[in-house]
C-alpha cells in the first residue's frame, strides 16, 4: 500500500545550517495498517509526512502508493489519494466559509474544478449524513461559518473532510495536540471510528506515548532521522510508557525521561 525505500532528506545542504532530517528511511505499510509515530522534536516525524504527501521531494529514495512511484508527484496531484489533518485546528478548514461550503471543497479534492452549483440539495443531504457520524450536532448547522466552531468541532470536521474522498492514505500530524484533554479524547475516538469504518491506511504522529500505545496496530519510534523501533500489534500489546523509554535508552545508550522525549 505505502512503501518508503531508503528515503533521505537534508535541509540547507552545504551550509552551516545543514541538517539531515531523514536518513535512509525504510517503511512499509500494508492496506489497513494504523501506525502511530513517536519521537522527540527533530526526529523527522513531520518530514516523513511531508514526503508522503508530496509537500517535499526527497533527495534520495522512492515513495510508492499502491505500487505506483509518486516520489516526484506534487502534493496537489496526490490529493485524491492522500488525506491529511494538521495540528492546528485552523489549518484544515476555511473559517470564512460555511460548513457545507468547506465540505463541498473537500468533496472536489483531487478533481478538476468547474463552474457550477456549489452545493446541491442531494449533496447537502449527504453532508448531513456524514456529519451525523461525529455526534456533534453539526449536521444541523450546515450554514454556520466554520470560524464560529470550537477547536474540537473544527478538528473533527477537518478529520471528516480529509477522509471525504476516500483517500488511500491518511496522515495525522499531531492532530489532537492543540486540544484540551476532553476534546483530544473525542477526536481520538472519532479517528479510530472513521479509520476503522473506511478501512484507511493511516500514519499518525503523536507526542502522547500513551495514545501511541492505545491507538492503531503498530508503533514506530524515530530519532535523528531514523526509525529506531518498530513494534507490531502483538509486540506493543501490554507495553507501557516506561517500556518505551527503556527501549529508547537501550537503543541509543542515553537516559531519558518522558518529558525529554515528548518535547
TORLUM-141865 format. One line per 8 residues: their letters; for each residue x, y, z of N, C-alpha, C. Coordinates in steps of 0.02 Angstrom, whole numbers, plus 50000, padded with zeros to 5 digits. Atoms other than C-alpha are relative to their C-alpha. Layout:
// residues N
A) X Y Z X Y Z X Y Z  ...
***
This chain:
// residues 263
XXXXXXXX) 50042 49939 50000 50000 50000 50000 50043 50063 50000  49954 49943 49995 50130 50129 50058 50070 49973 50015  49932 50024 49990 50316 50099 50041 50050 50057 49990  49943 49953 50004 50463 50214 50078 50063 49958 49998  49940 50040 50011 50627 50145 50013 50062 50045 50001  49936 49964 49993 50792 50221 50075 49993 50074 49988  50015 49929 50010 50722 50397 50087 50047 50043 50042  49956 49951 49967 50846 50537 50128 49971 50070 49989
XXXXXXXX) 50019 49930 50008 50807 50720 50159 50047 50043 50041  49955 49953 49966 50932 50857 50201 49978 50071 49987  50018 49930 50006 50887 51037 50235 50063 50044 50001  49944 49952 50005 51006 51181 50191 50067 49965 49987  49937 50036 50013 51138 51066 50115 50057 50047 49982  49941 49961 50017 51314 51135 50103 50007 50065 50037  49996 49938 49961 51282 51273 50230 50015 49982 50073  49987 50012 49929 51321 51296 50414 49938 49975 50035
XXXXXXXX) 50064 50023 49971 51137 51256 50446 49978 49932 49974  50019 50065 50029 51140 51088 50356 49974 49953 50055  50029 50048 49952 51029 50961 50442 49971 49941 49962  50026 50061 50032 50996 50782 50390 49936 49980 50038  50065 50012 49967 50811 50761 50429 49979 49927 49995  50016 50071 50009 50790 50584 50359 50062 49964 49974  49939 50038 50018 50925 50451 50343 49980 49929 49981  50013 50067 50025 50882 50301 50236 49937 49968 50029
XXXXXXXX) 50062 50025 49971 50703 50282 50296 49970 49943 49959  50034 50058 50030 50625 50112 50259 49935 49989 50039  50064 50008 49967 50440 50098 50295 49951 49968 49951  50046 50037 50043 50312 49977 50226 49934 49989 50037  50065 50007 49969 50127 49989 50270 49954 49958 49956  50049 50040 50036 50001 49857 50220 49933 50036 50001  50065 49969 50003 49824 49905 50174 49964 49992 50068  50036 50002 49937 49726 49950 50331 50044 50009 50062
XXXXXXXX) 49956 49988 49943 49880 49974 50442 49985 50069 50031  50007 49937 49963 49860 50109 50576 50062 50006 50043  49935 49995 49969 50035 50161 50627 50006 50066 50038  49985 49940 49961 50074 50283 50768 50075 50011 50000  49929 49982 50005 50240 50376 50759 50018 50048 50057  49977 49958 49945 50331 50448 50910 50074 50016 49992  49930 49979 50003 50497 50535 50937 50005 50073 50021  49990 49931 49977 50571 50698 51001 49999 50048 49941
XXXXXXXX) 49996 49950 50053 50571 50861 50904 50065 49992 49961  49941 50008 50042 50690 50850 50757 50013 49928 49981  49990 50070 50016 50670 50661 50744 49986 49984 49927  50016 50011 50071 50598 50676 50568 49928 49979 49989  50070 50025 50006 50415 50633 50603 49960 50039 49948  50039 49959 50046 50333 50778 50512 50031 50000 49930  49967 50003 50066 50463 50769 50373 49979 49938 49962  50025 50061 50032 50409 50591 50338 49931 50012 49970
XXXXXXXX) 50067 49985 50026 50229 50651 50320 50003 50046 49940  49993 49953 50056 50284 50793 50206 50024 49965 49937  49976 50039 50057 50375 50670 50094 49944 49957 49971  50055 50043 50023 50224 50553 50086 49947 50041 49965  50053 49958 50029 50104 50696 50049 50021 50033 49935  49975 49967 50060 50215 50767 49912 50019 50072 50012  49979 49932 49985 50249 50930 50001 50076 50008 49993  49927 50002 50010 50434 50881 49997 50017 49945 49951
XXXXXXXX) 49971 50052 50042 50529 50787 49863 50065 49978 50031  49939 50022 49965 50662 50680 49947 50062 50006 49956  49937 49996 50036 50845 50698 49900 50018 49932 49968  49985 50067 50025 50856 50509 49875 49945 49953 50025  50050 50049 49980 50745 50356 49887 49935 50008 49961  50064 49999 50037 50570 50319 49824 49941 49995 50049  50064 50005 49964 50391 50336 49886 49951 49967 49953  50049 50034 50042 50262 50214 49819 49934 49993 50037
XXXXXXXX) 50067 50009 49974 50075 50213 49846 49963 49953 49953  50032 50051 50042 49982 50059 49783 50046 49977 49943  49953 50024 50049 50140 50009 49692 50023 50053 49950  49983 49946 50047 50149 50174 49596 50053 50045 50030  49947 49955 49977 50307 50279 49611 49974 50072 49996  50026 49931 49998 50246 50450 49668 50053 50048 50028  49947 49961 49968 50414 50516 49729 50003 50072 49977  49995 49933 50027 50412 50667 49614 49932 50030 49983
XXXXXXXX) 50067 49974 50013 50224 50691 49605 49984 50052 50053  50013 49945 49954 50174 50858 49682 49939 49985 50044  50053 50014 49950 50057 50865 49833 49930 50008 49971  50068 49990 50026 49907 50935 49736 49979 49945 49953  50017 50056 50044 49917 50787 49618 49992 49935 50039  50012 50058 49956 49915 50666 49765 49938 50009 50043  50054 49982 49954 49766 50750 49848 49943 49950 49998  50056 50048 50003 49644 50617 49787 50017 49935 50035
XXXXXXXX) 49981 50063 49968 49744 50476 49868 50030 50011 50070  49970 49986 49935 49820 50563 50021 49959 50055 50035  50034 49951 49958 49717 50650 50156 50043 50017 50059  49956 49979 49945 49798 50749 50296 49963 50046 50048  50026 49956 49948 49748 50830 50460 50059 50026 50040  49944 49968 49967 49865 50955 50542 49987 50012 50074  50006 49987 49929 49898 51000 50723 49954 50059 50014  50039 49939 49989 49819 51173 50709 49929 49990 49973
XXXXXXXX) 50069 50008 50024 49628 51160 50700 49981 50051 49947  50015 49948 50049 49631 51319 50595 50027 49982 49930  49965 50012 50062 49737 51239 50458 49960 49960 49949  50033 50045 50047 49617 51113 50382 49934 50024 49973  50065 49974 50022 49465 51223 50352 50006 50074 49983  50003 49929 50017 49417 51394 50283 49950 50033 50047  50044 49974 49948 49345 51495 50429 49944 50045 49974  50050 49953 50026 49251 51621 50321 49945 49966 49959
XXXXXXXX) 50051 50038 50037 49154 51484 50230 49958 49959 50049  50044 50040 49958 49009 51383 50298 50023 49928 50002  49983 50071 49995 49019 51202 50349 49987 49965 49934  50016 50035 50063 48932 51145 50189 50046 50023 49944  49954 49977 50051 49046 51254 50082 50068 49968 50008  49936 50036 49988 49201 51179 50164 49995 49928 49977  50008 50070 50019 49133 51005 50136 49995 49993 49924  50005 50002 50073 49093 51045 49954 50070 50004 49968
XXXXXXXX) 49931 49995 50024 49276 51095 49928 50036 49933 50010  49968 50065 49985 49335 50934 50012 49974 49946 49952  50031 50049 50045 49215 50836 49901 50032 50001 49931  49969 49992 50066 49306 50903 49747 50075 49989 50001  49928 50007 49994 49481 50866 49812 50026 49950 49949  49969 50044 50048 49591 50793 49676 49964 49995 49933  50036 50000 50064 49466 50827 49535 50003 50069 49969  50001 49936 50035 49450 50963 49405 49945 50044 50028
XXXXXXXX) 50049 49953 49974 49361 51119 49469 49965 50035 49942  50039 49969 50053 49222 51175 49352 49948 50046 50030  50052 49956 49977 49094 51313 49365 49935 49961 50006  50063 50035 49991 48929 51251 49432 49972 50016 50068  50032 49988 49936 48812 51249 49578 50043 49970 50056  49954 50022 49947 48914 51238 49738 49974 49942 50041  50028 50051 49956 48800 51135 49850 49928 49985 49979  50068 50021 50019 48650 51041 49782 49965 49971 50061
XXXXXXXX) 50038 50029 49945 48511 50975 49893 50023 49929 50014  49977 50069 49991 48574 50798 49863 50066 49999 50039  49937 49997 49963 48749 50846 49921 49989 50022 50072  50014 49976 49932 48677 50939 50069 49977 49943 50045  50024 50058 49962 48588 50780 50124 50058 49953 50016  49942 50043 49989 48748 50680 50103 50046 50029 50053  49958 49967 49950 48848 50807 50203 49971 49990 50070  50033 50007 49934 48721 50799 50344 50008 49928 50026
XXXXXXXX) 49992 50070 49980 48731 50608 50346 50071 49987 50025  49930 50009 49979 48921 50613 50356 50013 50035 50067  49988 49963 49938 48920 50745 50493 49967 49967 50060  50034 50033 49945 48797 50644 50597 50044 49948 50034  49953 50050 49973 48937 50516 50621 50039 50030 50059  49959 49967 49949 49029 50645 50728 49962 50009 50066  50043 49992 49941 48882 50659 50850 50014 50066 50036  49987 49933 49972 48919 50845 50875 49945 50049 49981
XXXXXXXX) 50054 49957 50020 48758 50914 50802 50015 50045 49941  49981 49956 50056 48849 50992 50654 49956 49989 49939  50045 50012 50057 48726 50912 50533 49942 50049 49999  50054 49950 49995 48600 51042 50594 50026 50071 49993  49969 49933 50004 48723 51187 50568 50038 50009 49934  49965 49998 50064 48770 51170 50384 50015 50071 49977  49991 49931 50023 48751 51358 50357 50044 50041 50047  49959 49964 49952 48859 51404 50506 50071 50010 49974
XXXXXXXX) 49930 49987 50019 49030 51485 50474 50046 49956 50043  49955 50045 49965 49169 51365 50520 50041 50037 50053  49962 49960 49952 49261 51506 50610 49965 50006 50067  50037 49995 49937 49124 51501 50743 50002 49935 50040  49997 50064 49965 49158 51319 50789 50056 49999 50052  49946 50009 49951 49261 51265 50939 50058 49962 49967  49942 50035 50027 49434 51192 50913 49987 49926 49988  50015 50071 50006 49372 51015 50943 49952 49986 49943
XXXXXXXX) 50047 50008 50055 49225 51035 50824 50035 50009 49933  49965 49985 50063 49338 51108 50691 50048 49945 49981  49954 50054 50015 49466 50971 50707 49962 49937 49979  50041 50057 50020 49330 50838 50697 49976 50010 49928  50021 49986 50069 49266 50923 50539 50059 49991 49951  49940 50009 50042 49444 50928 50468 50014 49926 49987  49989 50072 50006 49460 50742 50501 49950 49970 49950  50051 50025 50046 49296 50706 50412 50014 50022 49929
XXXXXXXX) 49986 49974 50067 49343 50817 50265 50061 49966 49968  49939 50032 50026 49515 50735 50248 49986 49930 49974  50016 50069 50021 49430 50566 50225 49940 49998 49953  50062 49995 50039 49284 50628 50120 50007 49967 49931  49990 50027 50067 49360 50574 49953 50028 49929 50002  49976 50068 49992 49407 50402 50022 50073 49992 49977  49930 50005 50020 49596 50427 50010 50029 49932 50016  49966 50063 49987 49713 50279 50006 50042 50005 50063
XXXXXXXX) 49957 49989 49943 49824 50356 50141 49973 50059 50041  50019 49945 49956 49776 50463 50292 50059 50018 50044  49944 49976 49960 49911 50569 50376 49973 50045 50055  50023 49961 49942 49879 50638 50551 50061 50028 50035  49940 49968 49975 50009 50764 50608 49986 50033 50067  50014 49976 49932 49985 50780 50797 49933 50036 50003  50064 49966 50011 49803 50819 50760 49959 50009 50064  50035 49988 49937 49750 50813 50944 50041 50042 50048
XXXXXXXX) 49954 49967 49953 49898 50907 51020 49977 50068 50023  50021 49932 49983 49817 51079 51018 49934 50002 50038  50066 50003 49968 49656 51020 51102 50007 49985 50074  50000 50018 49930 49613 51008 51285 49987 49925 50006  50004 50072 49994 49612 50829 51355 49932 49970 49981  50067 50027 50015 49423 50805 51339 49987 49999 49925  50010 49996 50073 49416 50863 51158 50049 49956 49963  49951 50044 50031 49576 50770 51116 49977 49928 50002
XXXXXXXX) 50025 50069 49994 49497 50609 51179 49942 49990 49951  50056 50005 50048 49341 50645 51074 50026 49991 49929  49973 50004 50068 49442 50673 50915 50037 49934 49990  49967 50065 50005 49546 50517 50952 49950 49944 49988  50053 50051 50009 49388 50413 50969 49970 50003 49930  50027 49992 50068 49318 50485 50807 50050 49975 49948  49948 50023 50046 49484 50450 50721 49998 49924 49994  50002 50073 50001 49479 50267 50770 49938 49975 49964
XXXXXXXX) 50063 50021 50031 49298 50253 50715 50002 50009 49924  49998 49986 50072 49324 50335 50544 50051 49957 49965  49948 50042 50030 49486 50242 50509 49976 49928 49992  50026 50069 50002 49402 50076 50551 49944 49993 49949  50057 50005 50046 49241 50111 50455 50021 50006 49927  49979 49989 50069 49332 50171 50299 50060 49957 49981  49943 50044 50013 49475 50045 50315 50059 50038 49971  49948 49956 50025 49603 50183 50293 50069 49979 50025
XXXXXXXX) 49930 50010 49980 49790 50154 50293 50025 50066 50029  49991 49937 49963 49845 50282 50422 50068 50003 50034  49938 49985 49965 50005 50360 50489 49985 50059 50046  50017 49949 49951 49979 50461 50649 50060 50019 50042  49946 49974 49958 50117 50567 50725 49970 50027 50065  50025 49976 49936 50092 50600 50910 50058 50008 50049  49952 49993 49945 50191 50662 51061 49975 49963 50061  50031 50034 49942 50074 50567 51176 50014 49925 49995
XXXXXXXX) 49980 50070 50005 50156 50398 51205 49946 49953 50024  50056 50042 49978 50006 50330 51299 49950 49992 49942  50044 50003 50058 49898 50373 51148 50030 49955 49946  49967 50041 50051 50026 50292 51032 49994 49926 50016  50006 50070 49979 50014 50131 51132 49928 49975 49994  50071 50020 50000 49823 50130 51139 49971 49995 49931  50032 49992 50065 49785 50175 50959 50040 49964 49946  49967 50030 50058 49822 50079 50800 50026 49929 50012
XXXXXXXX) 49975 50069 49996 49901 49910 50763 50076 49995 49994  49927 50000 50008 50083 49964 50750 50028 50066 50027  49969 49940 49972 50203 50087 50832 50072 50006 49974  49933 49986 50025 50359 50168 50759 50030 50056 50041  49964 49947 49964 50488 50268 50856 50057 50025 49956  49947 49970 50040 50604 50390 50767 50048 50039 50043  49950 49959 49966 50764 50475 50820 50053 50019 49949  49946 49976 50043 50887 50583 50723 49992 49977 49928
XXXXXXXX) 50012 50015 50070 50805 50548 50555 49997 49926 49983  50002 50072 50012 50799 50359 50578 49941 49968 50038  50047 50041 49963 50670 50230 50629 50041 49953 50044  49959 50040 49955 50745 50150 50784 49960 49945 50034  50041 50051 49969 50597 50045 50842 49936 49993 49960  50061 50014 50039 50452 49962 50750 49965 49941 50033  50036 50052 49964 50325 49865 50853 49935 49983 49965  50064 50020 50028 50183 49764 50779 49948 49996 50056
XXXXXXXX) 50055 49998 49952 50015 49743 50866 50014 49955 50060  49986 50047 49946 50069 49592 50968 50057 50025 50044  49942 49977 49962 50236 49669 51019 49983 50060 50044  50015 49941 49960 50158 49831 51081 49945 49988 50052  50053 50015 49952 50016 49747 51175 50030 49990 50070  49976 50005 49932 50044 49767 51361 50059 50044 50016  49944 49955 49988 50187 49890 51337 49976 50063 50036  50014 49939 49965 50193 50045 51447 50046 50056 49975
XXXXXXXX) 49957 49944 50017 50267 50218 51426 50071 49988 50027  49934 50015 49972 50409 50163 51541 50037 49949 49957  49968 50050 50044 50442 50015 51425 50029 50035 49938  49976 49964 50059 50457 50134 51276 50063 50040 50016  49941 49961 49980 50579 50246 51369 50060 49954 50010  49946 50048 49990 50680 50094 51418 50028 49975 49934  49977 50021 50067 50686 50035 51237 50043 50053 49968  49962 49945 50029 50746 50206 51183 50070 50003 50031
XXXXXXXX) 49936 49997 49965 50884 50204 51314 50046 49944 49978  49959 50057 50021 50942 50031 51261 50027 50011 49930  49980 49991 50070 50947 50077 51077 50050 50057 49992  49958 49942 50009 51027 50248 51095 50054 50008 50054  49951 49995 49947 51127 50220 51254 49996 50065 50038  50010 49936 49965 51051 50375 51332 49947 49992 50052  50051 50001 49947 50949 50409 51487 49951 50057 49987  50051 49950 50015 50785 50499 51453 49942 49993 50049
XXXXXXX) 50065 50006 49968 50625 50540 51542 49947 50017 49949  50053 49989 50049 50456 50558 51459 49996 50073 49979  50002 49930 50017 50470 50747 51464 50051 50015 49944  49949 49990 50052 50630 50741 51360 49976 49975 49933  50021 50030 50063 50556 50626 51229 49941 50036 49970  50061 49969 50024 50394 50722 51216 50008 50073 49983  49991 49929 50015 50468 50896 51193 50000 50011 49925
***
